[in-house]
Amino acid sequence: MHEQIVRVECYSGYKADERPLKLKLRDGIREIVAIEDRWYSPGTTYFRVLIDDGDHYVLRHDEAQDVWSLAGYRAAVLPQFPAVLRNTKSLTT
Protein backbone atom coordinates (compact mmCIF):
# COMPACT_ATOMS: atom_id res chain seq x y z
CA MET A 1 0.00 0.00 0.00
CA HIS A 2 1.32 3.41 -0.95
CA GLU A 3 1.21 5.69 2.09
CA GLN A 4 -0.15 9.20 1.61
CA ILE A 5 1.70 12.02 3.36
CA VAL A 6 -0.63 14.07 5.56
CA ARG A 7 -0.35 17.07 7.86
CA VAL A 8 -0.95 16.47 11.55
CA GLU A 9 -1.22 18.94 14.40
CA CYS A 10 0.32 17.46 17.55
CA TYR A 11 0.51 17.84 21.28
CA SER A 12 4.12 18.23 22.41
CA GLY A 13 4.66 17.31 26.04
CA TYR A 14 7.78 15.61 27.31
CA LYS A 15 8.80 15.05 23.68
CA ALA A 16 8.01 16.70 20.35
CA ASP A 17 4.99 15.35 18.47
CA GLU A 18 3.98 13.21 21.45
CA ARG A 19 0.48 12.51 20.11
CA PRO A 20 -1.71 13.72 17.23
CA LEU A 21 -4.58 16.16 17.89
CA LYS A 22 -5.87 17.07 14.42
CA LEU A 23 -5.61 15.52 10.99
CA LYS A 24 -5.52 17.82 7.96
CA LEU A 25 -7.09 16.15 4.93
CA ARG A 26 -8.06 17.46 1.48
CA ASP A 27 -11.63 18.10 2.57
CA GLY A 28 -10.70 19.90 5.78
CA ILE A 29 -9.35 19.55 9.29
CA ARG A 30 -10.62 16.64 11.40
CA GLU A 31 -10.30 16.51 15.17
CA ILE A 32 -8.93 13.33 16.69
CA VAL A 33 -11.33 12.35 19.46
CA ALA A 34 -9.53 9.20 20.66
CA ILE A 35 -6.20 7.45 20.32
CA GLU A 36 -7.24 3.80 20.36
CA ASP A 37 -3.78 2.27 20.11
CA ARG A 38 -0.13 3.22 19.76
CA TRP A 39 2.85 1.07 18.86
CA TYR A 40 6.49 1.60 18.09
CA SER A 41 9.01 0.30 15.61
CA PRO A 42 12.57 1.58 15.25
CA GLY A 43 12.34 5.29 14.35
CA THR A 44 8.58 5.15 13.78
CA THR A 45 5.46 5.51 15.89
CA TYR A 46 2.02 4.34 14.77
CA PHE A 47 -1.29 5.65 16.11
CA ARG A 48 -4.73 4.14 15.51
CA VAL A 49 -7.10 7.09 15.93
CA LEU A 50 -10.80 7.83 15.85
CA ILE A 51 -11.75 11.16 14.29
CA ASP A 52 -14.83 13.31 14.82
CA ASP A 53 -16.83 11.82 11.93
CA GLY A 54 -16.42 8.24 13.19
CA ASP A 55 -13.74 7.14 10.71
CA HIS A 56 -10.62 5.33 11.90
CA TYR A 57 -7.11 6.04 10.64
CA VAL A 58 -3.70 4.54 11.25
CA LEU A 59 -1.13 7.33 11.26
CA ARG A 60 2.59 6.68 10.88
CA HIS A 61 5.13 9.18 12.20
CA ASP A 62 8.66 8.83 10.86
CA GLU A 63 10.60 10.57 13.63
CA ALA A 64 13.91 11.03 11.75
CA GLN A 65 12.22 12.69 8.76
CA ASP A 66 9.43 14.25 10.89
CA VAL A 67 6.89 13.08 8.31
CA TRP A 68 3.35 11.86 8.99
CA SER A 69 1.65 9.48 6.60
CA LEU A 70 -1.62 7.60 6.34
CA ALA A 71 -0.91 3.90 6.86
CA GLY A 72 -4.52 2.72 7.06
CA TYR A 73 -8.16 3.78 6.93
CA ARG A 74 -11.53 2.31 7.93
CA ALA A 75 -14.78 4.16 7.29
CA ALA A 76 -17.37 4.57 10.01
CA VAL A 77 -20.12 1.95 10.06
CA LEU A 78 -23.52 3.52 9.58
CA PRO A 79 -25.99 2.56 12.34
CA GLN A 80 -28.76 1.78 9.83
CA PHE A 81 -26.60 -0.63 7.82
CA PRO A 82 -27.37 -3.75 9.94
CA ALA A 83 -31.12 -3.02 9.56
CA VAL A 84 -30.73 -2.99 5.78
CA LEU A 85 -29.05 -6.39 5.95
CA ARG A 86 -31.88 -7.78 8.09
CA ASN A 87 -34.50 -6.51 5.63
CA THR A 88 -32.62 -7.96 2.66
CA LYS A 89 -32.31 -11.32 4.40
CA SER A 90 -36.04 -11.48 5.10
CA LEU A 91 -36.80 -10.74 1.45
CA THR A 92 -34.67 -13.65 0.23
CA THR A 93 -36.18 -16.30 2.52
Backbone as a printed PyTorch tensor [residue, N CA C, xyz], in Angstrom:
tensor([[[  0.8420,  -1.1810,   0.0000],
         [  0.0000,   0.0000,   0.0000],
         [  0.8860,   1.2440,   0.0000]],

        [[  0.5850,   2.1500,  -0.8840],
         [  1.3230,   3.4080,  -0.9450],
         [  0.7800,   4.3350,   0.1320]],

        [[  1.6480,   4.8320,   0.9890],
         [  1.2150,   5.6910,   2.0860],
         [  1.1470,   7.1400,   1.6180]],

        [[  0.0570,   7.8000,   1.9660],
         [ -0.1550,   9.1990,   1.6090],
         [  0.3780,  10.0890,   2.7280]],

        [[  1.1740,  11.0790,   2.3760],
         [  1.7010,  12.0190,   3.3610],
         [  0.5860,  12.9930,   3.7440]],

        [[  0.4190,  13.1900,   5.0550],
         [ -0.6300,  14.0720,   5.5630],
         [ -0.0280,  15.0430,   6.5640]],

        [[ -0.7770,  16.1010,   6.8420],
         [ -0.3550,  17.0670,   7.8580],
         [ -1.1040,  16.7550,   9.1390]],

        [[ -0.3780,  16.7950,  10.2450],
         [ -0.9480,  16.4700,  11.5470],
         [ -0.5360,  17.5460,  12.5430]],

        [[ -1.5030,  18.0250,  13.3050],
         [ -1.2170,  18.9430,  14.4020],
         [ -1.0800,  18.0920,  15.6550]],

        [[ -0.0180,  18.3430,  16.4300],
         [  0.3150,  17.4590,  17.5550],
         [  0.3740,  18.1860,  18.8880]],

        [[  0.2190,  17.4040,  19.9230],
         [  0.5130,  17.8380,  21.2830],
         [  1.9740,  17.5120,  21.5370]],

        [[  2.7180,  18.4580,  22.0530],
         [  4.1160,  18.2310,  22.4070],
         [  4.2570,  18.3950,  23.9140]],

        [[  4.5000,  17.2960,  24.5920],
         [  4.6560,  17.3100,  26.0440],
         [  6.1040,  17.0930,  26.3960]],

        [[  6.3960,  15.9150,  26.9440],
         [  7.7800,  15.6140,  27.3070],
         [  8.6530,  15.3650,  26.0900]],

        [[  8.0370,  15.1610,  24.9200],
         [  8.8000,  15.0530,  23.6750],
         [  7.9980,  15.7100,  22.5530]],

        [[  8.6710,  16.0680,  21.4930],
         [  8.0080,  16.6990,  20.3510],
         [  7.0840,  15.6990,  19.6760]],

        [[  5.9640,  16.1880,  19.1790],
         [  4.9850,  15.3500,  18.4730],
         [  4.6140,  14.1040,  19.2790]],

        [[  4.2910,  14.3270,  20.5520],
         [  3.9770,  13.2140,  21.4500],
         [  2.7380,  12.4400,  21.0050]],

        [[  1.6910,  13.1790,  20.5900],
         [  0.4790,  12.5080,  20.1080],
         [ -0.2760,  13.4500,  19.1750]],

        [[ -0.9740,  12.8820,  18.1830],
         [ -1.7080,  13.7160,  17.2310],
         [ -2.9980,  14.2720,  17.8380]],

        [[ -3.3430,  15.5060,  17.4570],
         [ -4.5820,  16.1570,  17.8930],
         [ -5.5590,  16.3780,  16.7500]],

        [[ -5.0340,  16.7830,  15.5880],
         [ -5.8750,  17.0740,  14.4250],
         [ -5.2180,  16.5150,  13.1730]],

        [[ -6.0510,  16.0820,  12.2600],
         [ -5.6080,  15.5220,  10.9930],
         [ -6.0920,  16.4420,   9.8810]],

        [[ -5.1740,  16.9090,   9.0490],
         [ -5.5240,  17.8180,   7.9610],
         [ -5.6120,  17.0260,   6.6630]],

        [[ -6.8350,  16.8900,   6.1620],
         [ -7.0950,  16.1500,   4.9290],
         [ -7.4980,  17.1170,   3.8240]],

        [[ -7.6830,  16.6050,   2.6150],
         [ -8.0610,  17.4560,   1.4800],
         [ -9.3730,  18.1880,   1.7230]],

        [[-10.3150,  17.4970,   2.3750],
         [-11.6350,  18.0980,   2.5750],
         [-11.7620,  18.8600,   3.8890]],

        [[-10.6650,  19.0860,   4.5780],
         [-10.7020,  19.8960,   5.7840],
         [ -9.9420,  19.2870,   6.9490]],

        [[-10.0440,  19.9690,   8.0700],
         [ -9.3530,  19.5460,   9.2860],
         [-10.3040,  18.6950,  10.1160]],

        [[ -9.8340,  17.5470,  10.5650],
         [-10.6190,  16.6410,  11.3980],
         [ -9.9740,  16.5540,  12.7720]],

        [[-10.8060,  16.6350,  13.8030],
         [-10.3040,  16.5110,  15.1700],
         [-10.2110,  15.0430,  15.5580]],

        [[ -9.1060,  14.6930,  16.1830],
         [ -8.9290,  13.3260,  16.6930],
         [ -9.5730,  13.2710,  18.0640]],

        [[-10.5880,  12.4180,  18.2050],
         [-11.3340,  12.3480,  19.4650],
         [-10.8070,  11.2470,  20.3820]],

        [[-10.0870,  10.2670,  19.8230],
         [ -9.5250,   9.1990,  20.6620],
         [ -8.3160,   8.5760,  19.9790]],

        [[ -7.3230,   8.2660,  20.7810],
         [ -6.2010,   7.4490,  20.3200],
         [ -6.4860,   6.0530,  20.8540]],

        [[ -6.8120,   5.1390,  19.9530],
         [ -7.2350,   3.8010,  20.3560],
         [ -6.0660,   2.8660,  20.6060]],

        [[ -4.9540,   3.1220,  19.9270],
         [ -3.7770,   2.2680,  20.1060],
         [ -2.5560,   3.0400,  19.6470]],

        [[ -1.4060,   2.6220,  20.1450],
         [ -0.1260,   3.2240,  19.7630],
         [  0.9090,   2.1170,  19.8290]],

        [[  1.7630,   2.0400,  18.8240],
         [  2.8500,   1.0660,  18.8620],
         [  4.0710,   1.6460,  18.1810]],

        [[  5.1930,   1.0580,  18.5040],
         [  6.4870,   1.6000,  18.0850],
         [  7.2490,   0.5800,  17.2590]],

        [[  7.9880,   1.0790,  16.2960],
         [  9.0070,   0.2960,  15.6110],
         [ 10.2210,   1.2180,  15.5230]],

        [[ 11.3830,   0.7160,  15.2240],
         [ 12.5690,   1.5840,  15.2450],
         [ 12.4010,   2.8440,  14.3900]],

        [[ 12.4250,   4.0070,  15.0390],
         [ 12.3370,   5.2860,  14.3530],
         [ 10.9430,   5.7000,  13.9230]],

        [[  9.9400,   4.8860,  14.2380],
         [  8.5820,   5.1480,  13.7760],
         [  7.5830,   4.8820,  14.8910]],

        [[  6.5620,   5.7230,  14.9610],
         [  5.4600,   5.5060,  15.8940],
         [  4.1690,   5.4570,  15.1000]],

        [[  3.3290,   4.4890,  15.4100],
         [  2.0220,   4.3390,  14.7670],
         [  0.9330,   4.6760,  15.7730]],

        [[ -0.1310,   5.3120,  15.2850],
         [ -1.2870,   5.6490,  16.1120],
         [ -2.5430,   5.1960,  15.3740]],

        [[ -3.3970,   4.4170,  16.0410],
         [ -4.7300,   4.1370,  15.5100],
         [ -5.6650,   5.1270,  16.1840]],

        [[ -6.3020,   5.9930,  15.3830],
         [ -7.0970,   7.0870,  15.9350],
         [ -8.5240,   7.0410,  15.4150]],

        [[ -9.4090,   7.6200,  16.2150],
         [-10.8030,   7.8280,  15.8480],
         [-10.9810,   9.3220,  15.6610]],

        [[-11.5470,   9.7330,  14.5120],
         [-11.7510,  11.1620,  14.2940],
         [-13.2210,  11.5110,  14.4580]],

        [[-13.5060,  12.8000,  14.4480],
         [-14.8280,  13.3100,  14.8180],
         [-15.9880,  12.8250,  13.9510]],

        [[-15.7350,  12.3230,  12.7540],
         [-16.8330,  11.8190,  11.9260],
         [-17.0210,  10.3060,  12.0410]],

        [[-16.2660,   9.6720,  12.9510],
         [-16.4220,   8.2410,  13.1880],
         [-15.4730,   7.3570,  12.4030]],

        [[-14.7140,   7.9190,  11.4790],
         [-13.7440,   7.1360,  10.7100],
         [-12.5270,   6.8160,  11.5730]],

        [[-11.8450,   5.7370,  11.2120],
         [-10.6170,   5.3250,  11.9020],
         [ -9.4470,   5.4310,  10.9310]],

        [[ -8.3310,   5.9220,  11.4340],
         [ -7.1140,   6.0390,  10.6360],
         [ -5.9530,   5.4350,  11.4060]],

        [[ -4.9900,   4.9080,  10.6680],
         [ -3.7010,   4.5390,  11.2510],
         [ -2.6950,   5.5430,  10.7120]],

        [[ -2.1080,   6.3060,  11.6230],
         [ -1.1290,   7.3250,  11.2650],
         [  0.2680,   6.8210,  11.5880]],

        [[  1.1890,   7.0960,  10.6940],
         [  2.5880,   6.6810,  10.8790],
         [  3.4400,   7.9380,  10.9690]],

        [[  4.2400,   8.0330,  12.0430],
         [  5.1300,   9.1800,  12.2000],
         [  6.5720,   8.7090,  12.1140]],

        [[  7.2360,   9.1130,  11.0370],
         [  8.6600,   8.8300,  10.8640],
         [  9.4100,   9.9220,  11.6090]],

        [[ 10.0010,   9.5710,  12.7440],
         [ 10.6040,  10.5690,  13.6260],
         [ 11.8550,  11.2120,  13.0370]],

        [[ 12.6730,  10.4730,  12.3190],
         [ 13.9060,  11.0280,  11.7500],
         [ 13.5890,  12.0630,  10.6690]],

        [[ 12.6030,  11.7770,   9.8410],
         [ 12.2180,  12.6860,   8.7570],
         [ 11.1660,  13.7020,   9.2170]],

        [[ 10.5520,  13.4630,  10.3650],
         [  9.4270,  14.2490,  10.8870],
         [  8.3140,  14.3460,   9.8420]],

        [[  7.9300,  13.1740,   9.3340],
         [  6.8940,  13.0760,   8.3090],
         [  5.7740,  12.1790,   8.8210]],

        [[  4.5410,  12.6330,   8.6540],
         [  3.3470,  11.8590,   8.9920],
         [  2.7550,  11.3030,   7.7060]],

        [[  2.3050,  10.0620,   7.7600],
         [  1.6450,   9.4760,   6.5980],
         [  0.4560,   8.6420,   7.0530]],

        [[ -0.4300,   8.4020,   6.1070],
         [ -1.6190,   7.6030,   6.3440],
         [ -1.2740,   6.1580,   6.0370]],

        [[ -1.2630,   5.3020,   7.0630],
         [ -0.9070,   3.9020,   6.8630],
         [ -2.1350,   3.0090,   6.7470]],

        [[ -3.2980,   3.5090,   7.1470],
         [ -4.5200,   2.7190,   7.0610],
         [ -5.7460,   3.5750,   7.2820]],

        [[ -6.9040,   3.0460,   6.8270],
         [ -8.1620,   3.7780,   6.9340],
         [ -9.3150,   2.7830,   7.0210]],

        [[-10.2880,   3.0960,   7.8730],
         [-11.5290,   2.3130,   7.9290],
         [-12.6810,   3.2900,   8.1250]],

        [[-13.6350,   3.2600,   7.2210],
         [-14.7790,   4.1650,   7.2860],
         [-15.6920,   3.7900,   8.4490]],

        [[-16.4050,   4.7860,   8.9340],
         [-17.3700,   4.5670,  10.0050],
         [-18.4880,   3.6560,   9.5050]],

        [[-18.9940,   2.8140,  10.3850],
         [-20.1220,   1.9480,  10.0640],
         [-21.3950,   2.7250,  10.3650]],

        [[-22.2720,   2.8000,   9.3880],
         [-23.5220,   3.5210,   9.5830],
         [-24.4540,   2.6960,  10.4650]],

        [[-25.1280,   3.3090,  11.4310],
         [-25.9910,   2.5620,  12.3350],
         [-27.1500,   1.8590,  11.6280]],

        [[-27.6420,   2.3990,  10.5150],
         [-28.7630,   1.7790,   9.8340],
         [-28.3510,   0.6210,   8.9420]],

        [[-27.0630,   0.4160,   8.7200],
         [-26.6040,  -0.6340,   7.8220],
         [-27.0370,  -2.0280,   8.2690]],

        [[-26.9070,  -2.4160,   9.5470],
         [-27.3680,  -3.7510,   9.9370],
         [-28.8630,  -3.9540,   9.6850]],

        [[-29.6930,  -2.9060,   9.8250],
         [-31.1240,  -3.0230,   9.5640],
         [-31.3750,  -3.3290,   8.0890]],

        [[-30.5990,  -2.7280,   7.2100],
         [-30.7340,  -2.9890,   5.7760],
         [-30.4180,  -4.4420,   5.4920]],

        [[-29.3830,  -4.9850,   6.1400],
         [-29.0500,  -6.3930,   5.9450],
         [-30.1700,  -7.2940,   6.4360]],

        [[-30.7780,  -6.9690,   7.5750],
         [-31.8820,  -7.7790,   8.0900],
         [-33.0460,  -7.7690,   7.1140]],

        [[-33.3840,  -6.6020,   6.5690],
         [-34.4990,  -6.5070,   5.6300],
         [-34.2230,  -7.2820,   4.3520]],

        [[-33.0010,  -7.2250,   3.8660],
         [-32.6230,  -7.9610,   2.6640],
         [-32.7130,  -9.4580,   2.9070]],

        [[-32.2730,  -9.8970,   4.0790],
         [-32.3070, -11.3150,   4.3980],
         [-33.7460, -11.8280,   4.4490]],

        [[-34.6560, -11.0420,   5.0230],
         [-36.0400, -11.4820,   5.1050],
         [-36.7010, -11.5430,   3.7270]],

        [[-36.2400, -10.7230,   2.7960],
         [-36.7950, -10.7420,   1.4510],
         [-36.3620, -11.9670,   0.6600]],

        [[-35.1990, -12.5160,   0.9790],
         [-34.6670, -13.6470,   0.2290],
         [-35.1260, -14.9930,   0.7700]],

        [[-35.7560, -15.0110,   1.9290],
         [-36.1820, -16.3030,   2.5160],
         [-37.6270, -16.5870,   2.2510]]])
